[in-house]
Amino acid sequence: MSEHSTPALNGRPQTTPYVVQRDGRTATAEELAPLAFAGYAHFTAMQVRDGRVRGLDLHLERLRSASLELFGRALPDDRVRSYLRTALKDGPADVSLTAVVYSTAGEFTVAPPDAELSVLVRTGPASSGPEGPLSLDTVTYERPLPGVKHVGEVGKTYFLRQAREQGFDDAAFVDLRGRLSEGTIWNLAFWDGEAVVWPTADMLAGTMMNTVRRQLDRLGVPQHDREITPADLPALAGAVVLNSWTPGIPVHRIGSVPLPPAPHFLDLLHRAHEAEPPVAP
């Protein structure tokens, strides 16, 4: 297992079971240094439990489609899965894992047709996200290439911190047409009292979102896609945010609009998540 050294304790160096690997082997400082100054790459983030991942096929699909969008080519799924297995091989059964795909051609230049793609995999402590309920500020913002989970998005952290300074927990984005789209690192979902409502706008369709959606279909839970504006919020019966950490954290306020608790809605989302079979890479 690849381990990172930590400061010595009682004269003996300590290690941590988490890894940073490039293409299936421990990443060197020389390999990582250029990436510290680069921002043309994409990634997926997942929670591993007992060595398995829910919605693994969606993570692989995300990496494949984003690679085609950014680089015009993609790595075979089998190769990506082998890198995930290597990173998880001797570590804890429960971890957070991030897989980043980038080109050796770097950025600010036209990539040659033979430029190689590499995968950087990092593991860390497992997470389930905050408990909530959360309050979300509303910010007019549209992410560039919204369908790609790309790196270097300063806006997400900037608007999160701005929201915290205004007394909110996080921020929700409103596009130039006035539609709620997504959160800084979250998808949004709403409850109208009978069905799950997914906002229609240009956004990143999260792996958790798509996992939950297909399992809600199998459970027979009605779902709708429709445009949601801040003016529509008072008529709704609940709201959540969700991402790879969790299938649902309750939201009790968006902007100045309070939202009622919706425990049945939250339970449905968590049931749908639990219904998704975990798969080993």
Secondary structure, DSSP 8 states (H G I E B T S, - for coil): ---EEEEEETTEEEEES--EEETTEE--HHHHTGGGG---EEEEEEEEBTTBEETHHHHHHHHHHHHHHHHS----HHHHHHHHHHHHTTS-SSEEEEEEEEETT-SSS---TT--EEEEEEEEE--------EEEEEEE---SSTTS-BS--HHHHHHHHHHHHTT-SEEEEE-TTS-EEEESS-EEEEE-SSSEEEE-SS----HHHHHHHHHHHHHT--EEEE---GGGGGG-SEEEEEETTEEEEEEEEETTEE----HHHHHHHHHHHHHS-EE--
